[in-house]
Structure formats: structure tokens, C-alpha cells
Amino acid sequence: MLPGISAEEARRAALPLEEAWTLPPVAYLSEEIHALERERIFRRCWWPLARVDQLPEPGDYLTMEVLGQPLLVVHGTDGTFRVMSNVCLHRAAVIAEGRGRRRLFTCPYHAWAYDTAGRLVAAPLMDGAADFPPADCRLPQVRTEVWEGFVMANLDPDAPAFAVQARGLAAAFAAYGLADMAVVRTLTYESRWNWKVLVENFMEAYHHIGPHAATFEPAFHARDSEVLGRDEPWAILRMPPAGEAREPGLVGGLDDSQAGVLFAAAAFPHFLFAPHDNGMAWYQIFPHAADRLTLNIHVCTPGFARELADFEQIVEASVAFTDHVHQEDIAANDGVWRGLNAPLTVQGRLSPLEGAVWRLNRWWLREMGALD
């Protein structure tokens, strides 16, 4: 059993949706549980690190850190997208910072240089070092897949392929052309809550009647929302439009079950994206501690939208609305976090509208070893 979580608390959270309870507060607050999440979930799960449109040319790269590991995400000169260690094989200095375009990555400490596949191609002043063939040296490679335009990485080399477990997700959004979406703006938020607070908020429309009463609720009624899928390691929240049909959006070819609909999709644990008929919002989460995370919201449009005369106005309107709605969510999540830290807080009952939260909770309990 997990530290601080009783068998009864886990049983309650795993009951059928109509009877289910939330996870207990300790699941969010405990640094001991967060440490177990790092080992049992985050080191085994797929992380969306970039979009291919963010690395359009050979040699393009960006850097980031996942679970204490500095990483290079690179569009190789051979056309392959790779994720690899950003730590020099010599004295462990970090090789690159930020983003840019290079054919060689030269360590700033002793000028060892690596190509876009991570192979060592220069090691100055190493003459006389015995049994040192530079050709045998390569930066450690991280398991990488490209899925619908996302560059995905997994620190577990034996993890099941992401594309296999996400077949249903790809099929559900085939008409949206996700692979052709392009990031047009990124909003970054440093947040003082547990990552599950954010994911749960993203995955239910029940709260439209509260924080989003003047934004989402008039357009997407909470009561009309539904969760698609069954027991896959992902969930899709479908939010149909209220009232009369709206004008067609930028994404063409949508059928009646998709036109005007807002979706919120989650590949567990924290790969979140929201396709709609004008583009997509991608919520990229980096948990740092039980009470701290970085969120990047990437606003995306179809690639062709850049050619539209009113492209800048479209982007500015989308960015402003995205930030406004997230500010409403920040206030809501701040309140949840304050409540979770209160000594009298215990498990609560879930609404039937929170089916995606329930599925995430059951998945989490299984991955953490609290359920058979």
C-alpha cells in the first residue's frame, strides 16, 4: 500500500464511477508519494517534449530537463528527430542551452564536439589517451517517437510504443490533421500545486458552472459533456456547443459530431491537448515536486493559417482567450490546493460528469501499485 493511503481509501477511489470517491489529500501533498511517482510513473511514461514544427530544419534543437536529466531534442541532419543526453561524456558539463540551429554541439568546458546524432567527432588534446576511440563514443540516446507531430520521449527503453497505446486517440482526431498543427505562441506558468490538480481540472467540464460561468459555460454546457473511451490509458472529454451552430472554423472536413465541439484529451499521466475547429491547445506539464510544476500552454493553429491575411489577429485573440480562461483555472486550483492542505479535508465524492478524473485515478492507483 502507498504511504499514508489506506486500503479503504484506495478501494473507494476505485469503485464504479457512480459510487467513486476522489483520491485522498495525501496523494497530492506527500513528497514521499511524489518520489514514488517519479520512479513508477514518470520514468516509464511518454513525455511530449516538442512539436516537429518547432524544429523544422536539420540541425534545429531545443534543450530541457526531465527528472533531473538535461536533454537535447534535435532534428538530425539525416532527418531523424532524436532526444539524447545533454551532458558531455568527458567531465559531465552541460553541452547546450536554449534553442537554435547547429551541425555540431561543442561542449563549452573542453570543446568536445558531437554531431546531431550524438556521435563524438572532436576531442581536442586527447593525444596519448590509451584505448580512447572517439568513434565509439556517443551521447546516451533516449527512446523517441514522433506521434501526430509531437516529439515524444521515454526514459524507459523497454516501454511499450506510444503509438500502439494511443491508437484510439489518433483515430478520434484523424480529421483534425494534428500532425500539421503548428505552435504559434507559448504561455508559461509556474504553479504551486500538485500536477494532478491541474490534470483533473483539465479533464472535467463540471467546473464550467463555477470558474467559467461567463466564458465556457454559455458556449459549452457542463451538463452536456461526456467522456469517450473505456479503460484505455487515455481519456477524451467531449464538450458539444450550446445553442445554434457556429460558423465553420479553420479546420475543415469535420463531421456533425466534431464541428463546433471542444475536446480535452489526456494520455495518462499528463499529456494534455485540446483540439477544436480552429486549432489546438497543448498543455505541457513538468512536475518538479509535490507542490510545484511548470506549465507551458502552446497555442497551435493549422499550418496553412500563417498565410491568412488576419493571422495575427487570430493568434492574438486565441492567446488572450487562452490566458483569460487559464487565469480562471489558476484561481480555482489555488482554492483546491488551499483546501487539500487543510487538516479536516478528506476524500470527496465524484460527480458522474467527472468520468475522466475517475479513470485517471484508477490508472494512477494501478501504476503506483495500490490496485491489482
Secondary structure, 3 states (H helix, E strand, C coil): CCCCCCHHHHHHHHCCHHHCECCCCHHHHCHHHHHHHHHHHHCCCCEEEEEHHHCCCCCEEEEEEECCEEEEEEECCCCCEEEEECECCCCCCECCCCEEECCEEECCCCCCEEECCCEEEECCCCCCCCCCCHHHCECCEEEEEEECCEEEEECCCCCCCHHHHCHHHHHHCHHHCHHHEEEEEEEEEEECCCHHHHHHHHCCCHHHHCCCCCCCCCCCCHHHCEEECCCCCEEEEEECCCCCCCCCCCCCCCCCCCCCCEEEEEECCCEEEEEECCEEEEEEEEEEECCEEEEEEEEEEEHHHHHCCCHHHHHHHHHHHHHHHHHHHHHHHHHHHHHHCCCCCCCCECCHHHHHHHHHHHHHHHHCCCCC
